[in-house]
């Protein structure tokens, strides 16, 4: 017998109490996802999937355990909880984990759920993006469009009982004019009103048309202008490094930097539990604590790490509303806007490169922030304040801490970025960073 959402939450809570759990947190996720994929300017597939998952955290004495299950059948859920508890009590490591925060809490909700997500025209909106890209000059267009109607429930042993709904619209478009000339466009929104398939398609098509016949550039240090899509990839790494768990584990380049200057004076970074068009928004974290906005970096100075109960007790800090049950994490990142237009950034650059997309960002060391990434799609050499010619086959590398401090311009215009290379939804401007190492991609 399949259980309803309310039955699952109540059933698991009752089982945890009957088994003698000291603490428990139960989360249930329903994700009704619409998918459309297109290639060569034509729709190739549309599909709808309903994914369900129940996550159960149990604590007993000085031990705790966490598991996930996708079956909603009563017998499966029962066996799952019983197996979790027996595994917990059979052995394993012990530690002084704190109790879950005691509720009930007062929650706010930003109200940007859009019920149109359930009957959104996937094929029609994909066609709008394709047409806009082709009108801008693309010969071939490919990409993906997805919608998500997410329902979340949480119940804890400490009095939390909360549910909510969220909607997401995500579009990723790549256009091609030649084999080595491509452009990229995105649209990220929580509502139909904020969704712009035409704009994403147009940006993608214009990029592919303008970067035909790219050339190689000499290896060396350049002033690099990262457009918002690329800047978001770098910024999300900063947000992830603000996790107190990563700091404790030796995996953060922000370790031992609280109260110190870690970025340029004009750089401010905020994590929002909820923000309009932030597709990672939630009103509660995995411990049931209300989410909030936390200023991570204020005008270059690191102000806080993000915490769950365990890291907060260990570091003698307050809760920030960022709990994952294993490790705390950021929700939606926002970089404060700067004073520059893109044209002004380019005009002030004597020798540089402007990049619009990237992939395969890899770290040589998380502790030092040493990384490399591969620009792809439209990119240009800048000489004497002008875009000279398209470039391809390059790799960008360096240390994020040094580059953060070296930022000398931030853009006025910002875009929401979320796609498979940028996991954390990020509202980012263009960033200009001098003395960035550029080498050949194959080197």
C-alpha positions as CSV (number, residue, x, y, z in Angstrom):
1,X,0.0,0.0,0.0
2,X,1.3,3.4,-1.0
3,X,1.2,6.0,1.8
4,X,0.1,9.6,1.4
5,X,2.6,12.4,2.3
6,X,0.9,13.0,5.6
7,X,0.8,9.2,6.3
8,X,4.5,8.8,5.6
9,X,5.5,11.6,7.9
10,X,3.3,10.4,10.7
11,X,4.1,6.8,10.2
12,X,7.9,7.3,10.3
13,X,7.6,9.6,13.3
14,X,5.6,7.0,15.2
15,X,8.1,4.3,14.3
16,X,11.0,6.4,15.5
17,X,9.3,7.1,18.8
18,X,8.3,3.4,19.3
19,X,11.9,2.3,18.6
20,X,13.2,4.7,21.3
21,X,15.0,7.4,19.2
22,X,16.2,10.3,21.2
23,X,16.0,12.6,18.2
24,X,14.7,12.4,14.6
25,X,14.1,14.5,11.6
26,X,11.9,13.4,8.7
27,X,11.9,15.1,5.4
28,X,9.7,14.2,2.4
29,X,10.3,15.6,-1.1
30,X,8.0,15.3,-4.1
31,X,9.5,16.7,-7.3
32,X,7.2,16.8,-10.3
33,X,9.6,17.6,-13.1
34,X,8.9,18.5,-16.7
35,X,11.6,18.0,-19.2
36,X,12.2,19.1,-22.8
37,X,15.3,18.6,-24.8
38,X,16.1,19.9,-28.3
39,X,19.0,19.5,-30.8
40,X,19.6,20.7,-34.4
41,X,16.8,23.2,-33.9
42,X,14.1,20.6,-33.2
43,X,12.4,19.2,-30.1
44,X,13.7,15.7,-29.4
45,X,11.9,14.7,-26.2
46,X,9.4,15.9,-23.7
47,X,8.8,14.1,-20.5
48,X,7.3,14.3,-17.0
49,X,8.7,12.6,-14.0
50,X,7.5,12.4,-10.4
51,X,10.4,11.7,-8.0
52,X,9.7,11.0,-4.4
53,X,12.2,10.7,-1.5
54,X,12.0,10.4,2.2
55,X,15.1,11.3,4.3
56,X,15.2,10.1,7.9
57,X,17.7,11.2,10.5
58,X,17.8,9.2,13.8
59,X,19.9,9.9,16.9
60,X,20.2,7.6,19.9
61,X,22.6,8.3,22.7
62,X,25.9,9.4,21.2
63,X,25.2,7.9,17.8
64,X,23.3,9.1,14.8
65,X,22.4,7.8,11.3
66,X,20.8,9.2,8.1
67,X,19.2,7.4,5.2
68,X,17.0,7.9,2.1
69,X,14.3,5.9,0.5
70,X,12.4,6.4,-2.8
71,X,9.6,3.8,-2.2
72,X,6.5,5.1,-0.6
73,X,5.0,1.7,0.2
74,X,4.1,1.1,3.8
75,X,6.1,-2.1,4.1
76,X,9.1,-0.6,2.5
77,X,9.1,2.5,4.7
78,X,8.6,0.3,7.8
79,X,11.5,-2.0,6.9
80,X,13.7,1.0,6.1
81,X,13.2,2.7,9.4
82,X,13.7,-0.5,11.3
83,X,16.9,-1.2,9.4
84,X,18.2,2.3,10.0
85,X,17.6,1.9,13.8
86,X,19.2,-1.5,14.0
87,X,22.3,-0.3,12.1
88,X,22.5,2.7,14.4
89,X,22.4,0.6,17.6
90,X,24.5,-2.3,16.4
91,X,27.8,-0.4,16.4
92,X,29.7,2.5,14.9
93,X,31.3,5.6,16.0
94,X,30.1,7.8,18.9
95,X,30.4,11.5,19.3
96,X,28.9,14.4,21.3
97,X,26.2,15.5,18.8
98,X,23.8,18.2,20.1
99,X,20.1,17.7,20.1
100,X,18.1,19.1,17.2
101,X,17.0,22.7,17.8
102,X,13.8,22.9,19.7
103,X,10.7,24.3,17.9
104,X,8.2,25.4,17.2
105,X,9.6,28.3,15.2
106,X,8.1,31.2,13.3
107,X,8.6,31.1,9.6
108,X,8.2,33.5,6.7
109,X,7.5,32.6,3.1
110,X,8.4,34.8,0.1
111,X,5.4,33.6,-1.8
112,X,6.9,33.3,-5.3
113,X,5.5,29.9,-6.0
114,X,3.8,29.9,-9.5
115,X,1.0,27.4,-10.0
116,X,1.5,27.7,-13.7
117,X,4.4,25.3,-13.4
118,X,1.9,22.4,-13.6
119,X,0.7,23.2,-17.1
120,X,3.7,25.0,-18.5
121,X,4.1,24.7,-22.3
122,X,7.5,23.0,-22.5
123,X,7.4,22.5,-26.3
124,X,6.2,26.0,-27.0
125,X,8.8,27.7,-24.8
126,X,11.6,25.6,-26.3
127,X,10.4,26.6,-29.7
128,X,10.6,30.3,-28.7
129,X,14.2,29.9,-27.6
130,X,15.1,28.1,-30.8
131,X,13.5,30.6,-33.0
132,X,15.2,33.5,-31.2
133,X,18.6,31.9,-31.5
134,X,18.1,31.2,-35.2
135,X,16.9,34.8,-35.8
136,X,20.1,36.0,-34.1
137,X,22.3,34.0,-36.5
138,X,22.5,30.4,-35.2
139,X,22.6,27.6,-37.7
140,X,22.1,24.8,-35.1
141,X,20.5,25.1,-31.7
142,X,20.5,22.6,-28.8
143,X,19.6,22.7,-25.1
144,X,17.3,21.7,-22.3
145,X,14.3,23.1,-20.5
146,X,13.0,21.9,-17.2
147,X,10.3,22.8,-14.7
148,X,10.0,21.6,-11.1
149,X,7.0,21.7,-8.8
150,X,8.6,20.8,-5.5
151,X,6.7,19.9,-2.4
152,X,8.6,19.6,0.9
153,X,7.5,18.4,4.4
154,X,9.5,18.2,7.6
155,X,8.8,16.9,11.1
156,X,11.2,16.6,14.0
157,X,11.2,15.2,17.5
158,X,11.7,18.8,18.8
159,X,8.4,20.2,17.6
160,X,8.9,21.2,14.0
161,X,6.1,20.4,11.6
162,X,6.2,22.4,8.3
163,X,5.5,22.0,4.6
164,X,5.7,24.3,1.5
165,X,5.8,24.4,-2.3
166,X,8.3,25.8,-4.7
167,X,8.4,26.3,-8.5
168,X,11.4,26.4,-10.8
169,X,11.9,27.2,-14.5
170,X,15.4,26.5,-16.0
171,X,16.6,26.9,-19.6
172,X,20.0,26.2,-21.1
173,X,20.6,27.0,-24.7
174,X,23.7,26.5,-26.9
175,X,23.9,27.8,-30.5
176,X,26.4,27.0,-33.3
177,X,27.2,28.7,-36.5
178,X,30.4,26.8,-37.3
179,X,32.0,23.8,-35.7
180,X,34.2,26.0,-33.6
181,X,31.8,28.9,-33.1
182,X,29.1,28.6,-30.3
183,X,27.2,30.7,-27.8
184,X,25.4,30.1,-24.6
185,X,22.3,31.5,-23.0
186,X,20.4,30.8,-19.7
187,X,17.1,31.7,-18.1
188,X,16.5,30.9,-14.4
189,X,13.3,31.8,-12.6
190,X,10.8,30.8,-9.9
191,X,7.9,32.2,-12.0
192,X,6.7,32.3,-15.5
193,X,6.7,36.1,-15.4
194,X,10.5,36.1,-14.7
195,X,11.2,33.4,-17.3
196,X,12.7,34.6,-20.6
197,X,13.3,31.9,-23.3
198,X,13.5,34.5,-26.0
199,X,16.3,36.4,-24.3
200,X,18.3,33.2,-23.6
201,X,17.9,32.1,-27.2
202,X,18.9,35.5,-28.6
203,X,22.1,35.7,-26.4
204,X,23.1,32.3,-27.4
205,X,22.6,32.9,-31.1
206,X,24.4,36.3,-31.0
207,X,27.3,34.7,-29.2
208,X,27.7,32.0,-31.8
209,X,27.5,34.4,-34.7
210,X,30.0,36.8,-33.3
211,X,32.8,34.3,-32.5
212,X,33.4,32.6,-35.8
213,X,36.9,31.7,-36.8
214,X,38.6,32.0,-33.4
215,X,42.3,32.2,-33.0
216,X,44.8,31.0,-30.4
217,X,46.4,33.5,-28.0
218,X,49.8,33.5,-26.4
219,X,50.3,31.9,-23.0
220,X,50.5,34.6,-20.3
221,X,48.8,36.7,-17.7
222,X,45.8,38.6,-18.8
223,X,43.1,40.8,-17.4
224,X,40.1,38.5,-17.6
225,X,36.5,39.7,-17.7
226,X,34.2,36.9,-16.4
227,X,30.6,37.4,-17.6
228,X,27.9,36.5,-15.0
229,X,27.7,32.9,-16.0
230,X,31.4,32.3,-15.4
231,X,31.6,34.6,-12.4
232,X,28.8,32.6,-10.8
233,X,30.9,29.4,-11.0
234,X,33.7,31.1,-9.1
235,X,31.3,32.7,-6.6
236,X,29.6,29.5,-5.8
237,X,33.0,28.0,-4.8
238,X,33.4,30.9,-2.4
239,X,29.9,30.2,-0.9
240,X,30.7,26.5,-0.6
241,X,34.0,27.3,1.2
242,X,32.0,29.3,3.8
243,X,30.6,26.0,5.1
244,X,31.8,25.5,8.7
245,X,32.1,21.7,8.0
246,X,34.5,22.4,5.1
247,X,36.5,24.6,7.4
248,X,36.8,21.9,10.0
249,X,37.6,19.3,7.4
250,X,40.5,21.3,6.0
251,X,38.7,21.7,2.6
252,X,38.1,25.5,2.7
253,X,40.3,28.3,1.5
254,X,38.4,30.6,3.9
255,X,39.6,28.7,7.0
256,X,40.9,31.0,9.8
257,X,39.8,34.1,7.9
258,X,36.8,35.4,10.0
259,X,37.1,39.1,10.4
260,X,39.8,39.4,7.8
261,X,39.9,40.8,4.3
262,X,39.3,38.0,1.8
263,X,38.1,40.0,-1.2
264,X,38.2,43.4,-2.9
265,X,36.5,46.2,-1.0
266,X,33.7,46.4,-3.5
267,X,32.8,42.7,-3.2
268,X,29.9,41.8,-1.0
269,X,28.4,38.3,-0.9
270,X,25.1,37.3,0.7
271,X,23.5,33.9,1.1
272,X,19.7,34.0,1.0
273,X,17.5,31.2,2.4
274,X,14.7,32.9,0.4
275,X,14.9,35.4,-2.3
276,X,12.6,36.1,-5.3
277,X,13.8,34.1,-8.3
278,X,16.2,32.2,-6.1
279,X,15.4,28.6,-7.2
280,X,17.2,27.2,-4.1
281,X,14.8,28.9,-1.7
282,X,13.4,27.2,1.4
283,X,11.8,28.6,4.5
284,X,13.3,25.9,6.7
285,X,16.6,24.0,6.8
286,X,17.1,20.3,7.4
287,X,16.9,20.8,11.2
288,X,13.7,22.8,10.9
289,X,15.4,26.1,11.7
290,X,14.0,29.1,9.7
291,X,16.3,30.1,6.9
292,X,17.5,33.7,6.7
293,X,19.8,36.0,4.8
294,X,23.5,35.9,6.0
295,X,26.1,38.4,4.8
296,X,29.1,36.1,4.2
297,X,31.5,38.8,2.9
298,X,30.8,42.5,3.6
299,X,32.9,44.9,1.5
300,X,35.7,42.3,1.3
301,X,35.6,41.2,4.9
302,X,34.6,37.6,5.8
303,X,31.8,37.9,8.4
304,X,30.5,34.4,9.0
305,X,30.6,30.8,8.1
306,X,27.3,28.9,7.7
307,X,26.3,26.4,10.3
308,X,24.2,23.5,11.4
309,X,23.8,22.5,15.1
310,X,26.9,20.4,15.2
311,X,29.3,23.0,13.7
312,X,27.6,25.9,15.7
313,X,28.3,24.1,19.0
314,X,31.9,23.1,17.9
315,X,32.8,26.7,16.8
316,X,30.7,28.4,19.5
317,X,28.6,30.2,16.9
318,X,24.9,30.9,16.4
319,X,22.8,28.9,14.0
320,X,22.5,30.5,10.5
321,X,19.6,28.5,9.0
322,X,21.8,26.5,6.6
323,X,21.7,23.0,8.0
324,X,22.1,20.0,6.0
325,X,22.1,17.2,8.6
326,X,25.6,16.1,7.6
327,X,27.1,19.5,6.6
328,X,25.8,23.1,6.4
329,X,25.4,24.6,2.9
330,X,24.4,27.8,1.2
331,X,21.0,28.2,-0.6
332,X,21.1,31.2,-3.0
333,X,24.1,33.5,-3.4
334,X,23.9,37.2,-4.3
335,X,26.8,39.4,-5.3
336,X,26.1,43.1,-4.7
337,X,26.2,45.0,-8.0
338,X,29.1,47.2,-9.0
339,X,29.4,50.5,-10.9
340,X,30.6,49.3,-14.3
341,X,28.9,48.5,-17.6
342,X,30.4,45.7,-19.6
343,X,31.4,48.2,-22.3
344,X,33.3,50.3,-19.6
345,X,35.1,47.2,-18.4
346,X,36.3,46.4,-21.9
347,X,37.2,49.9,-22.7
348,X,39.5,50.2,-19.7
349,X,41.3,46.9,-20.5
350,X,44.6,47.1,-22.4
351,X,45.3,43.4,-22.7
352,X,42.6,40.9,-21.7
353,X,40.2,38.2,-22.5
354,X,36.4,38.3,-22.2
355,X,34.8,34.9,-21.5
356,X,31.1,34.0,-21.5
357,X,30.9,30.4,-20.4
358,X,33.1,27.7,-18.9
359,X,33.1,24.1,-17.8
360,X,35.2,21.4,-16.1
361,X,36.3,23.6,-13.2
362,X,38.7,21.4,-11.1
363,X,40.7,22.1,-7.9
364,X,44.3,21.1,-7.3
365,X,43.7,22.1,-3.7
366,X,40.5,23.0,-1.9
367,X,42.5,24.3,1.0
368,X,44.4,26.9,-1.1
369,X,41.6,27.5,-3.7
370,X,44.0,26.6,-6.6
371,X,41.8,25.7,-9.6
372,X,41.6,25.6,-13.4
373,X,38.7,25.9,-15.7
374,X,38.0,25.7,-19.5
375,X,36.3,28.6,-21.2
376,X,34.0,27.5,-24.0
377,X,31.5,29.2,-26.3
378,X,32.0,32.9,-27.2
379,X,35.3,34.4,-25.9
380,X,37.4,37.3,-27.2
381,X,40.8,38.8,-27.0
382,X,40.8,42.4,-25.8
383,X,43.5,44.8,-27.0
384,X,43.5,48.6,-26.4
385,X,40.0,48.6,-25.0
386,X,38.5,46.8,-27.9
387,X,37.3,43.2,-28.7
388,X,39.9,42.2,-31.3
389,X,39.0,38.6,-32.3
390,X,37.4,35.4,-31.0
391,X,39.6,33.0,-29.1
392,X,39.4,29.3,-28.4
393,X,41.4,26.5,-26.8
394,X,42.4,28.2,-23.6
395,X,42.5,27.3,-19.9
396,X,42.2,29.7,-17.0
397,X,43.9,28.9,-13.7
398,X,44.9,30.5,-10.4
399,X,44.0,30.8,-6.8
400,X,40.5,32.0,-5.9
401,X,41.7,33.9,-2.7
402,X,44.2,36.0,-4.7
403,X,41.7,36.6,-7.5
404,X,39.0,37.7,-5.0
405,X,41.3,40.3,-3.6
406,X,42.3,41.4,-7.1
407,X,38.8,42.2,-8.5
408,X,39.0,45.7,-9.9
409,X,35.5,46.0,-11.4
410,X,32.0,44.6,-10.9
411,X,29.2,45.0,-13.3
412,X,25.9,46.9,-12.7
413,X,23.9,44.2,-14.5
414,X,23.4,40.9,-12.8
415,X,21.9,37.6,-13.9
416,X,20.6,34.5,-12.1
417,X,22.7,31.5,-13.0
418,X,21.9,27.8,-12.4
419,X,22.8,25.0,-14.6
420,X,24.9,21.8,-14.5
421,X,28.2,23.6,-14.0
422,X,26.7,26.0,-11.3
423,X,24.9,24.0,-8.7
424,X,24.3,26.9,-6.3
425,X,21.8,29.4,-7.7
426,X,23.8,32.6,-7.9
427,X,22.9,36.2,-8.8
428,X,26.1,37.5,-10.2
429,X,27.5,40.5,-12.1
430,X,30.4,40.4,-14.5
431,X,33.8,40.5,-12.7
432,X,37.1,41.9,-14.0
433,X,40.3,40.4,-12.5
434,X,43.8,41.3,-13.6
435,X,46.8,39.0,-13.8
436,X,44.9,35.8,-14.5
437,X,47.0,33.0,-15.9
438,X,45.9,31.8,-19.4
439,X,47.4,28.7,-21.0
440,X,46.5,26.3,-23.8
441,X,43.6,23.9,-23.0
442,X,45.6,20.9,-24.0
443,X,48.7,21.9,-22.1
